[in-house]
């Protein structure tokens, strides 16, 4: 038996239920499947007054501790989050009591993490200054605008910056917790935990939160509709000539005007979008087939194995072979 590892998860009224229970279940299962040298993770939920809280789903959580009681009883501190869905968008919930307590207590934890919009609480507590961080892609722009000293990357599933971890949308808390188990006790226990939980894959932190076709903010209108139609056409013709010149000609626009319209609609350049679309196609082929890398590169439009490797390294921080090994 290994020494106990104390995990404290903060909660407050309106918190996302899975932000709390998802990581808690990962640590619990890891303890149960660990065998004779199983890790003794103990998970405690802490609220401001130690009383129950009603989550966003209406399910009530019973706390184990008051916040002030948890300060000296934690090795890992996880800060859960919540969002307020309004007609004009999504707002992260900033619980002032939890934020103030985290600011004061977090230095005493060996490891600190946030789940989903919990990153906004960590940032408000000053714990993300000078670090790279992620959060749910819907609230990432707000995090970046409110905290310019934080390098916000809305794409990864989770990011580790020293002892501080942040993760993306709600279910990514499970992936981050699995990565913490792997850090503590090795990848074998993390894999056994994922199998026990019937998780489809154990995703690495670099995997994207969302697919390319969904990543299109901005207003539509006639121009937006034409760009969106072109995006769909790009996805169906990945092996063709998708240069800015060819795409502009398809819409009967000058290259300069096309580049400006495309960037306004998608917040990215035509070249970057095409590469991302081809990379997504390559990812699907690696996950769903045994085709050689040369065939994957050709079928996805990336052309050569060298280009395939460069795209994976640059955008995902891994190799095609490693990606296939993890997700097959």
N, C-alpha and C positions, 0 to 999 in steps of 0.2 A: 504493500500500500504506500502511495506517495502522500506527502503532506497535503493537508486540505488547501484547496484554492478557492478563495472566497470571491464570489461574483455578486455585485450589487447592481440592480437595474432600477433606475428611477422611473417613477410614474406620476401622473397628475391627471386631473379630470379632462376627459376628451382624448386621452392618449390613444394611439393606434394599438389595438390589441396585439397584433402579431409582432409589433416592435418589441414588446415585452416577452410574450410567450414563445416566439420563435427561437431567439438565442437561448432562452431558459431551457427549452426542450433539447437543443443541441448539446448543451453542457450536461444535462441529465442523462441523455442517451450515451454520451461518451463515458460517463462514469459507469453505467450499467454494462457496457460491452467491453470494458477495458481489461477484463480478466484479472489475474492475480495481482498485477501491478496497475490496477485501474486508478485513474486520477479521481481524487475525491473532490469534485466540484460541488460546492454548496452555493445555491442561488437564492438570493433574498431580494424581495421587492421593497423599495423604500419610497414612502410618500411624505409630504410635508408634515402631516399630523399623525402618520401611522395608521390612518383609517382607510377604509375601502374607497376606490375611485371607480367611476363609471367610464368605460372606454368609449371610443367613437362608435363602436358597434352596439353599444348598449349593455355589453357584458360587464359585470362588476369584478374587479380584481381586489383581493384581500391582501393588504400590505403586511410584511413581516416586521418592518422597522420604521421608525420615524427617521427623517433624513439625518438629524443631528446624532442619532444613535449609530448610524452606518459609517461614520467617518473613519473610525479606527478598525473597521471590520471588513476591509475589502482589499483584494489583490487586483481585481479587474472591476472598473466602473463603466457601466454602459448607460448612456443617456438616450432614452427613447424620445420620440417626437409625435407631433400631430399637425394636421393641416386643417384650415378652415376653407371649405369649398364654397365660393360665392358666385354670384351670377357674372361678376367681372373678372373672375380668376381664382387662383388658389393662394392662400396666405399661410405661411408657417406660424404656428402658435408658439409664443414665447412666454413660458411660465416663469414669472419673476422669482418666485421662491426657489424653484429648482435651479435656475440660472445662478442666483446668488450663492446657493449652497455649493454648486459645482465649482464656482470660482474659488471658493475657500477650501473645499475638500479635495479636489482633484490632484493637487500636488502630492497627496499622501498615497495615491494609488500607483501601483507599478505599471498599469496599463489602463488607458482611457479610450472609450469608443463611443460613437454615436450611431444611432439607427435612423435612417431616413431623415426627416426634418429635425431630428435631434442635433444635427450639425449646426443649426441656427442657434441653439442654446450654447453649444461649445464655443461658437464664434462670439456670441454675446458675452461669454465669460472670459474671453481673451485667450482661449486655449489654442486657437487655430492661427493666430497671427504668425506670419512668416512661414506657414506650412502649406502644402498642397492638400486639398480636401475635396470630397464629393458629397452630394446629397441627391435627393430625388430630382430628376431633370426638370420637373415643373417649377421647382423653387430655387434651382441653381442660379438663375439670373438675379433673383432677389438677394441671395447670399453674397454674390460677387459685388453687387451694388452697395449693399449695406456694410460690407467688410472688405475694403480694398486691399488690406494687408494680407488677405487670404487668397491663395492661388486656387481658384475654383475650377475643377474639371468635371463637367456634368456627365461625362461618358462612362467612366469605369464603374464596375459593380462595387468595388471598395478600394480604398487607398490607405496604405500604412505610411505614416510619417513619424519614424521613431517609435515612441510609446503611444502615440495618438493614432487611432484608426477612425475612419469615417466610411459610411457605406451609403448606397443609393436607396432606391425605393424599397418598400416594406419587406418583401421577401428576401432581399439581399442581406438582411441581418443574419439569416441562416448561413449564407455563404461566408460572411465575415466571421461568425462564430466557429464554423468549421476550420477556417484558416487559423484562428486562434488555438484551436485544439491541436492542429498540425504543428504550430509553433511550439506549443507546450510539450507535446508527447509524440510527435512524428506523424508522417502522412498515413501510416498504416491505420492508426486509431481513427484519424479523420475519415478515411475511406470506409472503415467498418461502421462508423457512426452514420455516414451518408447512406450506406446500404440498409442499415436498420431502419432509417427514416424513409426509405424508398424515395430518396431524392434522385431525380433523373440524371443530374450531373453535379459534380462539385466544381463550380465555376471559378476560374482564377480571377483575381482582381481586375485584370485588364480587359475582361470581356465587356462589350458595350451594353449599356442599359436598354438601348432601343435600336430598332432596325432603321436602315437608311430611308425607306419610303415614308416613315412616320416623322422624320426630322425636318419638317417644313413649316416654320412659323410664318407669320405675316398675313396680310390681307390678300384676298383672292382677286376678284374683279376679272376683267377680260384678260389682262396681262398675266395675272396669277393662274387663270385657267389654262392659258397657253403653255406656261412654264410647267404646270402640273401634268398636262398631257405629254409634254416632252419628257418629263421624268419617267412616266410610265413607258414611253417608247424606248428610252435609254435602257430600262430594265429588261426589255425584250430584245435588245440588239447590242448586247455587251461586247460581242466580238467584232463589231463593225467599227467604222471610223467615227469616233466620238470626240474629235477635236473641237475646240471652240469654233473654229471656222466652219466645220461641217454642221454643227448644231445651229449656229447662227443662220447659215444658208437655209436650213430646214424651216426656220421661222421667217425667212425673208427679211432678216435684220442685219445691220452692220455688226461686225464682231464687237466693236466697242459698246454699242447700244445693247446688244445681247448680254454681254458680260455684266453690264450695270443692272439690267432687269433681273437676270438670274440671281445675282448676289442679293438684290433687294428682296426677292421672294424666298430664297433658301438660306440666306446668311452664310453662304459659302461660294466658292468659285466653281465654274463648270468642271475644271480639271479635278478639283478635290472631290466633288460629288461623284464624278465618273469613277474615280479610283475607289471611293467608299462603296459604290454599288458593285463594282467588280470584286472587291474584297469580300463583301457579304455573300456574293454568289460562290466564291471560292470556299468560304467558311461552310456553307450548306453542303457543298460537294464533299468536303473533308469529313463532315459529320455523317453524311448519309450514303457514302459510297466508298469503295476501295480503289478508286481510280488512281493511277500513278500521278505524282505531282506535275509532271509535264502535261498530262491531259487536263488536270484541274486548272493549271495556268492558262492553257489554250481555251478551254470551255468557258472560263470566267472572263476572258478578254484581257487578262493580265499579260498574256503572251508567253513569257519564258519563266522557267523555274527561278531564275535570278530575280526577276521582277516580283514574282510571288513572294520570295523570301524578304525582299526589301519592304514590300507593303505590310507584311505581317510584323516585321521588326519595328517599323516606324509607327504603325497604328495600334498594334496589340502588344508589343513588347515580347513576342514569342516567335517560334518558328512554325511553319505549317505542320511539320511532323509532330511537334509537341502539342499543338492544338488538336490534331487528330487523335493523339493518344489520350488526351484528357476528355474529349467529347464524344468519341465513338462509343 
